[in-house]
């Protein structure tokens, strides 16, 4: 066993012990009362995150040359790499890719499609783009050129951005048609039993030498398929609760999402967040997005409560999407939003990204009510509105994990506090902590909810004015949340010297590359741990950590901010988006090739 693995194993033993202790504190407060703990969970979560990321990066870039990359590919995926893998490898190495071997997210997304023949995949692609009502746009690649036969003007930026992203390597991509979802919401919800059968189909492979050449005249194999009707494949389920009908489809029948329903909005479902939490704090970021153990998600996010544009299918259609929620079978690709700098990290001389010590000790967020469509009170379930209410309400209280007293700074317990009491705790008052989270616009509402939200949050003249994006760099803690889909702000936040807090249901192409508590701070969608988490960083509770580029130890908040920034500069660049997309399209090219069982390097 390697040293890194021994450290990780030890950290996990500690982690399991703490999970049991804090779970008891959450579930049985009458037994524990105000029990005091002489450690803070975030300290251990940071230690575990460092070890996990070290183990992940060591295996993600093991290969040192093309031969070892091919060998590692075969070991991981039990098949030959696709044609042009050698070209992809050179492309990645020439651009100093931090990741060479671990593209498991691509293989996970594509795994169920191996159960379908190449012809069936081509037919289903044509079905997905059959008519504009589907809101799926086709990009055709022919002889190293990409074109769009039917551009939908409202989403021109997205599709043209995709074409722009693949230009540097398009000459190496075989002829193919690809279906792109133009909505924010995911589209493909395959039932659990069916998905398990599809994933259980092992790809066949013809024995003997492999061909590094695509099947001749792939163009004809796509062009010959026309008028593939999609009638009945999609269902419009916008403006309605979709958790039971679609959101939990991919969960097993014995899961809480299938067995129980969440009706009581007034009670915190402890059993729903325990599996992915350590007390108030998210310990498993990936698991925290799974609906299967969280039936209360129906009342926690606008996507499940009332998605604004939701046309979905239970048929495994090959649809490429910018983001998705757990349980959906869309194929993820890097979004053009970030590639084309729709929002960009670009500090200026007038609005610089100032040093950590000069930033305001503020949790900062601005946004609109774009998470979902609100009618008949649905807004009360949406994260953005709940956040705004929580941080701007003078009477609501939350349990906060804090030091018992100034005389016992290393002993912690839960204390119920209002916002005023929270920010006026001695350690937090000394840091001038503030919560500045406000709406700038009320939108996507009807049936009386626009008026109800206005009454709660204020009219247009009372809402906070929008700000220049560069104003964010004045603040230490930047909260990132989903809109109708993924947030386009997260990567710029990660690239900055500020610390991103992230509360999100949607996941993107890079999620397996980033590590919670090392590159960003995860927040549960229930927001019950938000103040406890903020208190740890603003109150100076954690031990200082050794900085990567500094000889001196720095505060945990600054340390995570700099670790995230450094990793983003290394593994989340535009070049990394191209490298990921290049490999994805090579894999998709093989899947749709009639000779796929005999293709290889």
C-alpha positions, -999 to +999 in steps of 0.1 A: +000+000+000+014+034-010+019+062+016-009+083+000-033+054+003-023+047+039-029+084+048-063+083+030-073+051+048-064+066+082-083+098+074-113+077+064-113+058+097-114+092+115-140+104+092-163+074+098-160+079+136-169+116+134-198+108+111-213+086+137-208+111+165-223+141+147-251+120+132-260+112+168-259+149+177-283+157+148-307+129+152-309+126+190-305+161+205-325+152+235-299+126+244-269+148+238-282+182+246-254+208+242-227+182+239-193+198+234-168+186+208-131+194+209-126+193+172-142+209+141-155+187+113-142+210+086-106+205+098-109+168+090-129+173+058-100+194+045-075+167+054-095+140+037-100+162+006-062+167+003-056+130+004-085+121-019-073+146-045-037+134-043-048+098-049-070+109-078-044+130-096-018+103-092-039+078-111-053+104-136-019+111-152+001+078-148+010+075-185+043+091-196+041+082-233+017+070-260+024+033-254+017+035-216-014+056-223-027+029-246-019+002-221-036+022-193-067+028-215-070-010-221-067-017-184-093+009-174-119+003-201-113-033-212-111-023-249-088-007-274-087+031-277-107+046-306-090+055-339-070+088-338-062+082-301-026+088-309-035+122-324-056+130-294-027+121-271-003+144-289-029+172-288-033+167-250+004+165-243+012+195-265-013+216-244+002+204-211-029+185-200-030+177-163-052+147-171-043+120-195-058+087-182-089+095-162-118+102-185-142+080-166-169+106-168-170+101-206-172+064-203-199+065-176-220+088-198-215+066-229-218+032-212-255+025-218-252+034-254-230+004-261-262-017-258-275-001-290-263-008-325-245+019-345-275+021-368-299+025-339-277+053-324-278+071-358-316+067-360-322+080-325-300+110-332-322+118-362-353+113-341-340+137-314-335+165-340-366+157-361-386+189-354-379+223-338-405+216-310-380+191-295-356+219-289-326+198-299-302+211-326-282+190-349-245+197-358-232+178-388-195+171-393-185+163-429-150+161-442-135+181-414-162+209-415-191+215-392-224+230-401-259+234-387-288+226-410-314+243-389-302+269-365-326+281-338-318+319-335-324+322-298-296+297-291-272+307-318-245+316-293-246+281-279-244+261-311-219+285-328-198+283-296-197+245-299-186+247-336-159+272-325-147+249-297-142+219-320-125+238-348-089+232-335-093+194-339-122+189-362-101+176-391-095+145-370-132+138-362-151+114-385-183+123-403-211+123-378-243+140-367-246+151-330-277+162-312-274+191-288-299+201-261-305+238-263-325+239-230-309+244-196-326+214-182-316+177-189-337+156-213-331+119-209-347+101-179-344+063-183-361+041-156-338+022-132-344-014-144-340-005-180-309+016-174-293-013-155-299-037-183-284-012-208-254-007-187-250-044-181-245-050-218-208-057-224-194-042-256-183-069-280-149-068-297-137-087-327-105-107-320-074-100-340-057-068-353-076-036-350-081-009-377-072+027-369-094+039-399-130+048-397-155+030-419-154+044-454-182+068-463-197+073-429-214+103-444-238+081-463-246+061-431-260+093-416-274+110-447-295+080-457-315+084-425-341+111-430-376+118-416-371+097-385-402+108-366-399+116-329-437+115-323-444+105-288-408+104-276-408+137-257-433+149-232-436+186-222-437+186-184-428+223-178-443+243-149-451+211-130-435+190-102-415+163-119-396+145-090-418+114-089-425+112-126-389+118-139-365+129-112-364+096-092-368+073-123-332+062-121-334+052-085-339+016-073-374+006-061-363+002-025-347+037-023-364+064-001-371+085-032-394+056-045-408+045-011-416+078+006-429+112-003-420+145+014-451+165+023-440+185+054-421+216+043-417+228+079-395+200+091-359+194+082-355+158+069-324+147+088-324+112+073-324+128+038-291+146+043-273+122+068-259+099+041-238+127+025-232+148+055-210+152+086-233+170+109-241+203+092-213+199+066-213+182+032-189+153+033-197+137-001-203+163-028-212+137-055-237+119-033-253+151-022-268+155-057-284+121-058-322+121-055-324+085-044-319+091-006-335+126-007-373+125-013-374+161+001-355+174-029-389+180-045-393+209-022-357+222-023-350+231-060-369+248-088-359+221-113-379+195-095-406+218-083-414+236-116-388+235-144-394+264-168-385+244-200-387+207-195-393+184-224-380+150-215-380+114-227-378+079-211-361+066-242-323+065-243-317+092-269-281+103-275-285+140-265-255+161-256-262+186-227-242+213-209-251+200-175-275+175-159-288+163-125-280+129-111-301+101-126-303+116-161-286+100-191-276+130-211-241+131-224-221+160-209-199+182-229-180+215-220-204+244-223-197+272-248-208+297-221-174+294-204-154+286-236-167+319-253-163+339-221-199+349-217-188+357-181-151+361-177-126+364-149-109+396-160-100+420-132-090+455-143-070+484-129-103+500-118-118+468-105-089+446-094-089+412-077-075+425-045-055+405-020-073+383+005-065+404+035-081+435+018-113+418+007-146+424+027-155+397+052-188+392+033-208+363+019-219+379-014-245+369-040-266+386-066-291+369-089-327+367-102-355+342-096-345+321-127-343+287-111-377+276-122-412+289-130-432+299-100-470+295-099-492+288-069-464+292-044-437+272-060-411+299-053-410+290-017-392+258-027-365+275-047-329+279-034-324+315-045-356+327-028-350+306+003-314+320+006-327+356+002-353+351+029-329+334+053-302+360+051-326+390+052-350+378+079-346+392+114-365+365+133-357+331+118-330+312+137-307+283+128-285+260+148-249+271+143-218+251+152-197+275+172-171+277+200-187+274+234-171+306+245-141+329+240-125+312+269-129+278+251-123+285+214-115+249+206-146+234+220-177+235+198-215+230+202-247+239+183-264+272+193-297+285+179-292+320+167-309+347+146-290+365+119-283+394+142-271+371+170-250+352+146-230+380+131-226+396+165-209+367+181-176+380+194-153+362+170-175+371+140-182+407+150-144+412+153-140+402+116-169+425+105-188+396+089-218+405+068-243+386+046-250+404+014-273+381-007-300+398-027-323+395-056-319+419-085-350+408-105-382+388-100-390+368-132-404+335-144-436+337-124-473+338-129-507+329-113-503+356-086-467+346-076-451+376-092-471+398-068-465+375-038-427+375-044-428+413-049-445+416-015-419+394+001-387+407-016-397+442-028-407+458-061-383+469-089-373+501-071-366+482-039-346+453-053-309+455-054-295+469-086-273+446-107-236+451-104-206+449-127-193+413-125-158+425-115-173+439-082-173+403-069-136+404-063-141+429-034-155+401-013-140+370+003-169+346+001-187+342-032-219+321-032-226+302-064-260+286-071-279+270-100-302+290-122-324+270-145-294+248-151-257+251-144-241+283-131-219+301-156-202+320-127-185+291-110-153+289-132-146+326-129-151+324-092-127+295-090-101+314-110-102+344-086-086+350-052-120+348-035-134+316-020-164+300-039-192+285-018-213+263-040-249+251-035-259+231-066-279+202-080-265+204-115-232+188-125-209+195-154-181+179-174-154+189-149-170+177-117-148+146-113-118+169-115-126+192-086-126+183-049-149+198-023-131+213+007-099+216-014-110+237-044-143+251-032-167+250-002-198+228-007-232+239+007-262+216+011-293+228-008-312+229+024-289+258+035-291+245+071-253+245+074-246+277+056-240+298+087-220+271+104-197+268+074-193+306+071-186+309+108-156+285+105-139+306+079-149+341+091-144+333+127-108+320+122-117+286+138-095+265+116-057+259+119-036+278+094-024+257+064+008+258+044+003+277+012+015+262-021+033+293-033+042+308+001+065+299+030+040+311+056+009+294+068-024+310+058-060+309+069-081+279+056-104+302+035-075+318+017-058+284+014-088+268-004-093+298-026-056+296-038-057+258-042-089+261-063-074+289-084-041+270-090-060+239-100-084+258-123-053+273-141-040+238-146-070+216-154-100+238-162-086+259-190-101+264-225-075+239-237-089+213-213-124+218-226-110+211-261-091+181-249-122+167-232-145+174-262-120+159-287-118+126-267-156+126-263-162+129-300-137+102-309-155+079-285-188+089-300-174+083-335-165+048-326-199+041-310-217+051-342-193+033-366-207+000-382-172-016-376-168-004-340-160-039-328-129-041-349-117-005-345-086+005-324-053+022-324 
